[in-house]
Amino acid sequence: MKPVDLLITNARILTMSDDLDVIEDGLLAVRDNTIVAVEPQKENSNGYEASKYIDARGGLVMPGLINAHTHAAMTCFRGLADDLPLMDWLENHIFPAESKLTSDWVYKGTLLACAEMIASGTTTFCDMYLYTDFVARAAKDAGLRAVVGEVLYDFDSPNYGPIEKGLQYTQDLIDSWRGDPLIRIAVEPHSAYLCSPELLAQAKAIGDREQVSMVIHLSESEQEVQQVRQRYGKTPVEHLAQIGFLGPRLVADHCVALTDKDMDILADHQVKVAHNPESNMKLASGVAPIPDLLKRGVTVGIGTDGCASNNDLDLFQEMDTLAKIHKVHTMDPTVLDAATVLGMATRGGAKVLAMEDRIGVLAPGKQADIIILDTNQPHLVPMYNPYSHLVYVFTGGDVRTTIVAGRVLMEDRRFVDLDVSQVMADVNEIARTLLRCG
């Protein structure tokens, strides 16, 4: 018998490999946080002996979803300032609310986001926010994989104060979390309109020296583009290209208001894009030209953005919205088929976050980031095409089990370690405090 730590049996496995193969009656074996076998099931479970067995009961087994852009602790502001334009929402509501943030609030808000993501099948997220060390601690405590960074901008931060301390804070984060198996640190200047060329150059110097990912909001709205044009005489993409900021380790969030030249520049510099369709719709920012970016070979992942502008972290709903908004926007029902969209939420997201060697696909040697979905439900019957169902029918509530690095975080809809009742109570208390403060 071959000893393993975890054995999943009776599974319909979607590996999300390039050929999109489906193992109809399969098993998946895990040893030391790593997948060691994904194969058709035979009698006696192919000779494996496991410390823990999970019977998928014919459900779908697939890689965990990857949220390529969010602000996790903004669960504290869910529904606080809805139905407003981007700049009004940001400058008159979100920034003032964030000025009241504490590290404790960020930790508790991030824990709530982690609970929501675990419950809806997300196993990795990329975060930009304040008090990032506490974002990292919350993700680590919850068991999720995360790429996190402290937001940098020209004005003083409620966390670190002046930008000089913000740059040092970022370096300290990189040093303190170096080598962690779940947490990676990125360098994250907010945007071209809130960061001077000098700040962007300093941020890039850290990213280049440490060879870590960089994250920036880019061309999120026409208003942003006009603002940057007035200041620098170029689009945000052209401006960042001119100052040498673009490159293959850069994750550009949103990328809604792009010219053809902008898209060519992003492709030429191998910039990765995190697409956030629901947030862009809610803030009326527009529809990002994702089909055109994909045609140019740009790697695209899917993000939810924060709960203040979405207002949830369910990537299944995000995929459904993404596929449909691009079909109606282009008036072409064949644009962004279900398999392509699901690929953006798995292996595409992994490539965006420079983790394609570790996650995004179920294969021997990859990290065991796995979700199991319950298919024995009225709204999922019949199932002619699992890829179609995953994008157009499933929701996060259909996720039965969530596993990260071989650790079971939720099994049969029950959280294994996280005290979700306490997490929700903590954020409700934060909300009451915010309302008292006005």
BANUMI-953155 format. One record per residue: x, y, z of N, C-alpha, C in turn. Coordinates in pm, whole numbers, plus 50000, padded with zeros to 5 digits. Layout:
REM residues N
XYZXYZXYZ/...
REM end
This chain:
REM residues 438
500844987950000500005000050000500885012550000/500435022749926501185035349919500595045250019/501355049350121500805058350223500685072850172/499545079150197499325093250163498595099850281/498595112950282497925120250390496435121650366/496045123550239494645125850204494315118750074/493175112150071492735105549949491275109349922/491055115649806489705119149763489275109049658/488135102549680487665092149589486265095449537/485825087349441484485088649381484265102849329/485245107849255485245121849212485185123049061/484475133249015484535137448875485525149148872/486735146648822487835156048839488045164448714/488025177648732488405187248629489795192248664/490785187848589492165191348624492505205748588/491775211448492492055224748437493405225348366/493875214048318495055213748232494705219748097/495695221648012495465228247883494445220747797/494405207447807493475199947723492095198347788/491915204447908490605204647975490015190647992/490885181348027490395167648042489565166148169/488635156748166487775153548280487955138748312/488295135648437488375121848482487035118548545/486255110148479484875108148518484715100948652/485535091348679485475084148807486895083448859/487315093848930488715095148963489005096049111/490315095949139490785098249274491945108049269/492165114249383493255123849397493945121249531/495265119549527496025116449648496985127849681/497115130649811497935141749859498915136649965/500165140749949501175137850052502025150350074/502205154150199503035165750235502615178350159/501315181250161500755193450101500735193349948/501205182649887501395182149743500585170849681/500025173449565499305162949491500315152749439/500055140149466500955129649416500295120849311/498965121549301498285113549198496925119549166/496615120149036495285123448986495015113448876/494105104048899493985092848807492615086348816/492275078248716491025070648724491045061348844/489875059648905489775051349024489575036748987/490285028249058490125013949040489745007749174/489604995149178489254988549303490324991049408/489894991949535490784993849649491585006849640/490985016749571491595030149564493025029949513/493285021149418494585020449350495755017549444/495465011449557496555007549646497025018449741/496255029249757496635039849850496055037249988/496825040750089496355040450227496525054450284/495415060550327495445074650365495175076750513/495745087650564495415092050701494005097550706/493565103650596492205108950589491615105850451/490365101450452489645098550328488485108450314/488265113050192487075121050162486385114850042/485135111350060484325105849951483615117649883/483985120449757483375131649685481935128749644/481495116449656480115112449627479675116849487/480585115449392480275119049254480325133749223/480705141949321480785156449300481985160449217/481995173149175483105178349097484265181849189/485455177849149486695181449218487535189549121/487995201149166488725210149075489695218849155/490575226149086491465235249159490665246149229/491155250649344490535261949411490595274249323/489605283049337489555295249258490545305549312/490975314549224491995324549257491425338449236/491295345949342490785359649338491965368949314/492095373949192493285381249151493345395649200/492235400749256492275414249311491125416349408/491495419749531490475423549628491095432449734/490235437549822490635444949941489875438250055/490455427750111489705418550195489035425250315/489755434050383489215440050505488055449650477/487785452550351486645461150319485305454050339/485345441550387484105435550435483485444450544/484325451750615483825461050720482925471850661/483105474850531482355485650467481315480450367/480985467650375480045461750280478705469350285/478325475550172477065482750165477065496350231/478225501350270478295514150341477985525950251/478435525550127478265537050036477995531849896/476775527749870476425521749742475865532149645/475865528349515475185536049410475775549949390/477135550449390477835563149372478905561649263/479265572749195480365572249099481695569249169/482645563749094483915559149152484595569649237/484855581549182485635591449255484875596749377/483565598649363482745602849478482775591949585/482565579549543482595568149635483925567349708/485025569049633486355567249689486745578849780/486635591349727487175602849797486275607949909/484955606449894484035612149992483475602150091/483715589150066483135579150154484165568850202/484885562750107485795552050145487035557350216/487695567450159488885572850225488565577950366/487455585350386487125589550523486875577750617/486205567350569485975555550653487295548650686/488175547850586489465541250608490355548950706/490125561850719490925569650815490665565250959/489565558150982489225553251116489755539151140/490315532851037490755519051049491835517251155/491835505651216492905501451305493405487851258/494545483951307495075470751270494125459651314/493475461451429492525451551478491335450151384/490825461451334489715461051240490115453851112/491315456851064491775450650940491915435550959/492445431351071492585416951097491215410251099/490265416151172488935410051185488165410551053/488275421650979487615422550849488175412750749/489495410750753490125401050663489725386850699/489615383850828489155370550867487755367650813/486885377850817485545376050761485625373350611/486475380750541486655378450398487175364450371/488115359850454488655346450437487565335950456/486705338050556485595328650577484685328250455/484385340050400483515340650282484165333750163/485465335850146486155329650033486275314550049/486595309950169486655295550193485305289150162/484235295650207482895290250188482455290150043/483095298249959482695299249818483765294249722/484765287049774485685279949687486935287349643/487205298949701488445306149670489535301549766/490675297649711491785292749794492995302049793/493035311549699494125321349691493535334949659/494075345449723493635358949688494815368549686/494665378949605495655389749598495025402249656/495675408149756495065418849834495925431449830/495255442849822495895455849841495135463149950/495835466250060495135473750163496105479650264/495535484150376496285490450484496565480250595/497555483250679497925474250789498115460050737/498905459050632498985446450557499565434950638/500395437750736500895426850818499735419450884/498665426550916497505420250980496615413250876/496645417950752495995410550644496685396950627/498015397350625498785385050610498535375550727/498495381050848498265372550966496885365950960/495885373550919494535368050910494465356950806/495055359250688495065348950584495775336450633/496915338450698497685327150751496875319550856/496235326850946495445320351052494245312750994/493665318350886492525311750823492945299950736/494215299750694494715288750612494695291250464/494405303750422494355306850279495735310850226/495905308850097497105313450028496845327849983/497845336749996497605350749964498865357849916/498655367249824499665377049785499145390449837/499895396949924499385408949990500435420049984/499945432549987500855443949986500205456150046/501025465050099500545477550159500315487850049/499135493950049498855504249949499735516349975/500345521249867501245532749874500645544149793/500685556349848500235568049773500915580449827/500755591849756501525603749788501135610149921/499885608649963499475614750090499725605150206/499655610350327499945602250446498935591050462/499405579750510498565568050534498185567350681/496955562750712496595560750853497425549950921/498125541750842498985531450901500395536750923/501085540250816502515543050827502865557950827/501905566650795502205580950790502795584850655/503925591850650504505596450523505015584950438/505115587350308505425576750214506785570450239/507745578050291509055572250319508915560350414/508045561750512507805550750605507015539550538/506185543150440505435532950367506355523950286/507345529750224508305521750148509095512550241/509465517850358510185509450455509275498550509/507995501950530507025492050577506925480450478/506905483850348506845473550244508075464650249/509245470750263510475462750271510455453850395/509975459150507509905451250629508955439350612/507825441550541506905430550514507595419450434/508315423450331509015413650248509985405650333/510715412550420511715405750504511055396450605/509945400850667509355392950774508585380750723/508045381450600507275370350546508055362150442/509315365050427510125358050326510125342950353/509825335450249509885320850260508655314350319/507615322150352506415316150408505735307650301/505235295850337504635287050236503295291950181/502595300850253501285305550208501255320250170/502065328450232501965342950216503135348350134/502805356250032503815363549956503505378449962/504545386449962504385400949968504635406949829/503785416449791503935423849666504135438649699/504665445949602504815460549614503615466849542/502865475749613501555479449562501255494549570/501825502349479501405516449468499975517149415/499175526349466497745526349437497425528149290/497955538649228497555542049091498445553249038/498325555648907499085566548845498585580248890/497315581048931496775594248970496995597449118/497355587349199497635589949340499095587649376/499925584349276501345581849300502185589749201/503105597349250503995605149164504955595949091/505555600748982506575592648914507725588849007/508055597849100509135594949194508765583149284/507535583149335507085572149420507055559149341/506545559749218506475547549136507875542049109/508835550849089510215546349066510775539749192/510485545449308510965539549433510315525949459/509025525049429508325512449447508885501749354/509115505649228509635495949132511045491249170/511815500249229513165496349270513115485149374/512145485849467511995475149565511555462249495/510555463349406510085451549336511175444849255/511985452949186513065447449104514135440949191/514475447449300515515442049388515085428849450/513815428149491513315416249561512695405949466/512495409849338511885400949239510525395849286/509695405249333508345401949376507345408449282/506105403949290505045409849208504795424149249/504295432049153503845445649179502395446549135/501615454649207500185455849179499805470549176/498965474449078498535488349067497135488849005/496305498249050495045501148980495405508748853/494815504848740495195511048613494005512948521/493805525448479492775528848381491415523048421/491025525548543489775520048594488555527148537/488715539848498487585547548446488085558248351/487165563548270487515574548181487925586948260/487315588748376487675600248459489145599448502/489585587448538490995585648573491895588848454/491515583948336492325586248217492445601348189/491325608448199491345622948176492235630048277/492165625648401492965631748507494455629948480/494845617948439496255615248411496695622448284/495825623148184496155630548061496425645248091/495565651048174495745665248208497075667648280/497475658048361498695659748441499965656548361/499915645748279501125641048214501065641148061/499885644148005499765644647860499705631047795/499465620547872499415606947820498345599047893/497945587747834497055578747907497845572748024/497155567048124497885560648233498855549848186/498435541848088499325531348038500545537347969/500325547447885501455554047818502395560447920/501805566548021502605573148125503485562948199/502905551748239503675541548310504745535348220/504435534048093505445528948000506605538747986/506275551547978507325561647960508295562148078/507775560248199508655560848317509275547348351/509035537148267509675524248285509075515648395/507785517548422507155510348532506585496848491/506275495048364505615482848318506585471248306/506065459048326506905447248312506115434648344/506695422948323505985410248338505615406848481/506185413448581505805410648719504705420048768/504205428848679503175438448718501775432748696/500935433848800499515430548791498755443648783/498075446048671497295458348650495825455348675/495275461548778493885459148816492935467948736/491875462048685490755468448615491015469948465/491835479348422492135481248280490855482148197/489995491248235488705493148169488825502648050/489385514448075489425525047973490765524647899/490855515847801492105513747726491925517147579/492945523247521492985525047376493655512847314/493575511747182494275500847114495775501547142/496315513847144497735515447173498055510747315/497175514047410497365509347547497465494147552/496545487447483496525472847486497785466947424/498265473147316499505468547254500685470247351/500695481247423501765483747519501745473447631/500565470647684500455460647790500935446947742/500555443347620500985430547564502495430247544/503045441047490504495441647464505305440347592/504775445647702505505445247830505105433247916/504245424547862503805412347931503175415348067/502475426548076501755430048198500575420548216/500315416348339499165407848370497995416448414/496775412048386495575420148414494635412548507/494115419648608493075414248696491765421248663/490825413448609489545418648561488495417648671/487785428748697486805429448807485455434048753/484745425348682483555430048609482435435448697/482135429048810480995433548890481265447048954/482465449149004482825462149061482785472948953/483315469948836483295479548725481875482948684/480985473148687479575475648654478915484248762/479135480648888478455487448998478845502149008/480135504948980480625518748984480485525648848/479845518748752479645524148617480965528848555/482015521048579483325524348522483415520248376/482605510248337482645505648199482955490848192/483145485948071483445471848046484855470847990/485705463748059487095462248014487145454247884/488065457647794488155450647664488905437347676/488375428347756489075415847785489265407147660/488245405647573488485397647452489645402947368/489765416147358490855422047281492205419847349/492235420347482493475417647553493905403147535/492945393947544493275379847526493795377047385/493205383747286493685381947149495125386447134/495535395947215496915400947211497865392547296/497335382047361498165373247441498375377747584/497595387547630497715392347767497095382047862/497775378947970497255369848071496265377348159/495075371448177494005378048253493495368748362/493385373948483492735366948593491485374448634/490745368848729489475374748772489575379048918/489105391248947489045395949083487635400449118/487355400949246486055405849291486105420549329/487325426049349487505438849415486995437549558/486895448549631486485447749770484975447449787/484545443749907483105442549934482395455949938/483115466949941482455479949936482025483649796/482535476549696482185479949558481725467949478/481305457149545480905445349467479485440249495/479035434949603479465435849742479785422249803/480215412549723480535399349776481825394449713/482305383049765483565377349720483385363849652/482215361749595481865348949532482355348949387/483435341649361484005341349226483135333649127/482285324749175481365318049082480395328249023/479845336849105478965347349053479745356948963/481005359648999481835368548917482045362648778/482285349648771482465343148641481205344148556/480055341748617478785342648545478595356548487/478825366648569478695380548524479675383548413/480905379248431481965382048333481585376648195/481205364048190480875358048061479725365247993/478705368648069477505374548010477695389147972/478405396848051478565411048019479355412747890/480325404047866481115405447743480315400747620/479445391147639478605386947527477655398047483/477015404447580476075415047543476815427647499/477995429947555478765441847516479255440847372/479645428747331480135426847194479025422247099/477855419047156476755413247079477185400547007/478005392447078478515380047022478405369247131/477485359747117477305349547221478455339747232/479385339747135480505330447140481715336147214/481675348947248482815355247314482965349847456/484205346947494484525342147629483625330447670/483865319047607483115307047641483445302647783/482635293547836482735289747977484095284148015/484675275847930485975270047962487055280747973/486975290747886487945301847892487805309548022/486565312448060486325320048183486795312248305/486475299348311486915291148423488445290448428/489065290048312490525290348307491105303148363/490425314348342490875327148398490825327048550/489865319748607489695319348753490595309048820/491285300948740492155290448795493585292348744/493925285848634495315286648590495695300648542/494715308348490495015322148452495355330548573/494565329148680494865336348802496205332548861/496545319748851497845315148901498985321948825/498835323148694499875329648615499945344648645/498795350948666498785365148702499605367448828/499495358448925500185359949054501535352949057/502045349048940503355342548929503425329849013/502335322349016502265309849091501895298049003/502035299348873501595288548784502375275548805/503545276548868504305264348897503765256849018/502825263149093502375257349219500875254349223/500055262949163498605261849178497905264149044/496575262849045495765265648926495395253548845/496095242348865495875229848793496015218348892/495205207948875495365195948956496255186248881/497485184648931498455175748868499505172048971/500115160248957501175156449049502265167149054/502705170449175503715180649195503165194249229/501865196549202501235209349236500785209249382/500645221149439500115222449573498655217549576/498265211749687496925205849699495915216449741/495615225749649494565235749667493355230849587/492355225649655491305217549592489955221549649/488935221649564487565223249612486705211749558/485705208149637484745197749599483365204149597/482655202149486481325208149470480245197549469/479165200549537478015191649544477195192949416/477035182149343476275182549218474895176249231/474585170749346473305163849366472255173749418/471925183549334470965193849371470075196849251/468815200449273467885202449161468375212349056/469005223249099469405233449000470625229348919/471215217848950472395213248877472135200848792/470875197248780470495185148705469635188948585/469945183548464471085174948430472345183248407/473485176548392474745183448368475405177648243/475145183848130475745179448004477205183747993/477485195748046478835201448032479235207648165/480185201748238480545207148369481125221248363/481855224448255482425237948243481325248348231/480315245348152479185254448138478455256348271/478215245248341477535246148470478335254548571/479655252648572480485259648670480425274748652/480265279248529480225293648503478805299148512/477815291648462476465297248448475455292548553/475795282248631474805276748724475305276548868/476495271348891477005270149027477125283849094/476995283949226477355295549309478295290749418/478845300049491479745296349599479085287249702/477765288249716477055279949812477035265349777/477445261849655477495247949613478825241249646/479765249049699481055243349739480865235549869/481245222949867481075214549985482335214450072/483505213550008484765211850081485845220550018/486665226850102487755235450056489045231250125/490075229250044491375224350092492465233450039/493395237450124494545245550082495825239050134/496755236650043498025230250077497805217350155/496775209950117496475197250179495725198150311/495485210250361494775212150487493295214550459/492435206650519491005208150500490515219950584/490035230450517489545242450587488045241950610/487325235650517485885233750530485535220150472/484735212450545484315199250498482825197750518/482125194250411480665193050414480025205650471/480535217350427480015230650465480295234150610/481115226450680481465229750819482925234350823/483155246150882484515250950898485225242351001/486445238650970487185229351056487795236651176/488415248351153489115255451260488565269451287/488115276351185487715290251199486375291451273/486345299951375485115302651450484355313651377/483535309851281482895319551194481865327951270/481205322351366480225330151444480915341751515/482065339151573482815349851640483325360051539/483805355251424484295364351319483185373851275/481985368751253480875377251211480475387051321/480475382451446480135391251557481135402751569/482415399851547483445410151555483225421051451/482885417251329482705427351224481385434851244/480385428351295479145435651327479415446451432/480275443751527480635453851628481395465451563/482255462451467482965472951393481955481751320/480975475551257479945483151185479175492451279/478855487651397478145496151493479005508051535/480295505751548481205516751584481275527051472/481355522251347481395531451232480135540051227/478985534151252477745541651248477685552051360/478215548451476478245558151588479155569851556/480255567051485481245577551451480755586351337/479715581651265479225589351150480125587851032/
REM end
